[in-house]
């Protein structure tokens, strides 16, 4: 995100909580810092960006009484020890949200290649074939090019997979549907991809896609903060 986009996000948070001073208290920042972001003079630091997301998310969703707590990745107090914990927690949260036991997280390397860094439920053939992805002949490849979520409701009939080696590998792994969500940093820079896979064809509900987007945003902010240490 640019400083101007950060400014719009901060403006939204001010309206959500009712005042600038209230937002300062919630974020633990000074009034002058807040106005630097509101005026788009500086970008919001990664740690504050995470707290800002928490403020906005708490006001978008109200959990029913008695509902189970959300995954710990989404807990405002979550403090991952390292990159591996971020990736594993993001994948656990995503597969839980999508009600599946298949998924993976890929990280983007310096050559622009997506490489699997964490996975659930896949065997050697799948992991070898998709170990490095740098083309649009996959859901994650298309999502990376578009920098937005991309869904394949049916691997068997979808244009990017029908009759391709990638499609054959997915079907052999028992995959019939895929949703890929880009992981980006607070500046909007792509960092990787979060994908969940299903054993039956179908289109996910909007609420599931929104939750996957939220998980990816959190993962991106944590990864960026971890890299800055």
N, C-alpha and C positions, 0 to 999 in steps of 0.2 A: 504493500500500500504506500501511496505517496503521503507527504505531510498533510495535503489537502483532504485526502480520504480519511486519514486519522482524525483530522479536525471535525469532519462530518460525523464520525463515530462518537467522538467526545460530545459533540452537540446533542446527539441522540441520547447519550447517557445522562447528560444534564437534565434534559426534559423528562427522562424516565424517573429520576430520583427527586426532582423538584427544585434543585438549586445547585449552583456551582460549589458553594461551601459544603453542602451535603456530599457531593461527589468527591471533593477533596478529602473529606474524612473517610469515605469508603475506600478510596484508592491509597490513602496514606501519603498524599503529595501536597505541595504548597500551592497556594493560589497563583503565584507567578508561574510555576511550572504548568499548571492547568491552562493558563492563558497563552503560554507559548505554544501549546498544542492546538488550542482553539483558534489562534491566529495563523496556524499553519507555518510557524517559524521553525519548528523542530518536530521530528517524528516521535511518536510515543515509544519509550523504551520497552523491550520485550517483557520484562517482569510486570510493568504497569499494564501492558496490553493484555496480559493474562487476567489481571484483576478486573480490567475494563470489560472483558468478555464475560466474566462471572457476574458482574453487575447487570449487564444486559440480559444474559440468559436467565437469571433469577426472576426477572420481570416479564419475560416472555412466557415462562412456564410456571404453573402452580401445581405442585404434586398433590394428589388426593390424600386425605388422611389415611394413614396406615400403609401407604405405598412403600415398597422396598427402596432403600437408598440407591442412588445412581452409582454407576461404576466409579471406582476411586480416581480414575483419570480425570473425571469431571468434578471431583471434590476440590473446592478452593484451597484446601490445606495440603493437597497432594504435592509432594516434593521429591521427584524422581532422583535416584542416586546417579544414574548414568543413562547413556543413549539406549542401551539394551532394555532397561526398565521402561523407558518411554515407548519403545516399539512394541514390547510385549503387552503392556497395558492398553495401548491403542488398539492392538489386534484383538485382545480379549473383549474390550468394550464394543468394538465393531461387530464381532461375531455374535455377541450377546444381543445387540440391538437388532441385528438382521436375522436372529434365530437360525443360525447355521453353524456347522462345525468346520467349514472350509474358508480359508482366507489367507491373505499375505500382505506384507508391507514391503514396498520397494523404496530404495533410496536412490536419488539421482547423483551420478558421479560427474566428474569434471568434463567427461566427453559427451554428456547429455544422455547417458544410458541408464535405464532403470535396472537396478540389481536387487534381487530378493534379500532382505535382511531379517525377516521373521515370517513364519508361516504356520498354518494349522491344517492338518489333514491330508497333505499331499505326499505322493511317493516320488521315487527317483526320476522317473520319466518326465513328469511334470516339472520338477524342480530343475532338471537339466535343460529342458527345452526353453523354459521361461527364465532362466538364470540371468539373462541379459536381454533387455527389450529396448529397441531404438527405432521402431517403425510403427505405423498405424495399424498393423495387422493384428491388433489385440485391443481389448477394451481399455486397458491401462495406457496403451500407446495413443489411442484416440483422445482419452481424457487429458493426457499430458499436452497434446497439441492444442486442444480447445481450452485448456486450463479451466475445466468445469467437470462436474459429475457426468458420467456416461454409463448407460445401462444397456445390457444385452438381454432381452427377455427370453430368448431361446437360441442357444448356441447352434443348434442343429439347423436352423433356418435363417439365421441372421447373415446379412451380406458380408460382413468382415470375417466370418468364420466358415461359412458354407463352402465345403469342398477344399479347405485349406489344411496344411499340416497342423497349424495351431488349433483349428477346430477339432481335428482328430485326436490330438493330445488331450484337450479338455474333455471331450466325450469319453475317452478311455479312462479319465480320472473320475468320471461320474458327474461332471459339471454340466448343467443345462442352462444356467443363468448366471450373469455376472453384473456387479455394480462396482465401478471404480471411482474413487474420490481423490482429487489432487490434495497433497499435503503442501501447503505454502507457508512461508515465513510471514512475519508482520509487515514486511515491505511488499508482499505479493510475489516474491521470488519462489518458483517451484523447488521443493526439496525432495519430493518423492510421491508415492501413490499408496493409497489404502484401498484394497479390493476385497470384497466378500463374494463367495460363490455359493450356488444352490444346486441341490440334486434334482430339482424339478423346475420346469420353465415357469416364468411368471414375472410380473412387474411389481416392484416394491411400492408400498404405500408412501405417500408424501412425508408422513411423520418419520418413517424409517430413514428416508433420504436426508431429511433435515438433521436427524440425530447423527448420521454418518458424517455429514458436513461439519457438525459441531465437534465431533471427535477428531476429525482431521485438522480443524483449526487449532484445537488445543495441542495436538501432537506437534504441529508446525511451530507453534510458539515455544513449546518446551524444547524442541530440537534446536531452535535458534538460540534460546537462552543457554542451553548446554554448550553449544559451540563457542559462545562468547566468553565462557569461563576461562 
